[in-house]
Amino acid sequence: MRSTALKRGLAALAVAVTVAGTPAVSFAACATPKENAALEARVLLSELMVAALSCNQRPSYNAVVARYQGEMAGTGKALKGYFARVHGARSSQELNGFVTRMANEASQRSLAEFAAFCSAAEDKFTALMDERQPHSFESFASLQPGASNHGIEACQYTASNTVPNSGGRTR
């Protein structure tokens, strides 16, 4: 009797882990397009924050933060959403660790090539504040070299791994 219950439990787990023939686990930690944009924005923001402190570019950093304040709030919300979805009760700790890691990596880059790092940061501040170049912070971040250096895989959505929801639409 006990072995039958165990077999049923394992079978149920196998069904729960597999969706449309694709292991659900492979998609659990990947970032949706919105989450990936937030991750890329965080990479850039960390770099700019390090530049503000290391390269004495505080006024430029403050101006960028003031200009993109509303968008950055939405980006922060998407980032928190990703970490809550993936890490549950540990989301705050994992998010804090991620932010610290991004800052440390930017700091290491600034130490390795100080002049080049500061010059590149100055160019980014200038571009972000250029009124003739309208763009969102996230779109600007996505175009930067190293934007995907956050280390989190972006989800790959194809027709073969979409699953119909109860309303008949795919998600």
Secondary structure, DSSP 8 states (H G I E B T S, - for coil): -HHHHHHHHHHHHHHHHEETTEETHHHHS-B-HHHHHHHHHHHHHHHHHHHHHHTT-HHHHHHHHHHTHHHHHHHHHHHHHHHHHHHGGGHHHHHHHHHHHHHHHHHHHHHHTHHHHHHHHHHHHHHHH-TTS---HHHHHHTSTTTTTT---B----GGG--B-TTS-B-
